[in-house]
Amino acid sequence: MDKILKDFEKTIDEISILKEVHNSLLLEPVREGRWSIREIVGHLYYWDKYNLEKMVPKMSKGASLPPFPDHDQHNKEAISYLTNQSVESIINSFINTRQELIESMLKIDSDIRFTVGNSKRQFSGESFIKTFLKHDIHHLEQINEKLNVDMLK
């Protein structure tokens, strides 16, 4: 799991770099009809917060964790939760929560298996984090595409 958590931790570096980017660029949608970089970071933060508070504490041998929330509803809540927060505040919240999540995951024994919701799929801490690592990669690609396109203008 160490390699997966190291990769998961690298997202902190990617997001930290955004502190150097002009705020106006972070507030523009990455593409028409899509979220801004600010909202993407907030979305990542909100999932980490959910996992840290609702999922990790229940990860034990044979446990059945609650189902993931409805994604659309959860994402709406995330955007609403961030309404009056600055970009810098959201970035800092992401960094702190991701670090806490990683520290919590390090305490999960590698032999522990659990399910999520009604699924029969057995997760380990590592396979659980891999799911969210893929999620990170998807959104980091959106962020980097936006920044690279706008930096060329």
Salt bridges, closest charged atoms under 4 A:
ASP7 OD2 - LYS3 NZ 2.84
ASP7 OD1 - LYS10 NZ 3.46
GLU28 OE1 - LYS146 NZ 2.75
ASP48 OD2 - ARG98 NE 2.49
GLU53 OE2 - LYS49 NZ 3.10
ASP111 OD2 - LYS61 NZ 3.98
GLU126 OE2 - LYS130 NZ 3.97
ASP136 OD2 - ARG98 NH1 2.63
GLU145 OE2 - ARG31 NH1 3.57
ASP150 OD2 - LYS146 NZ 2.86
ASP150 OD1 - LYS153 NZ 3.33
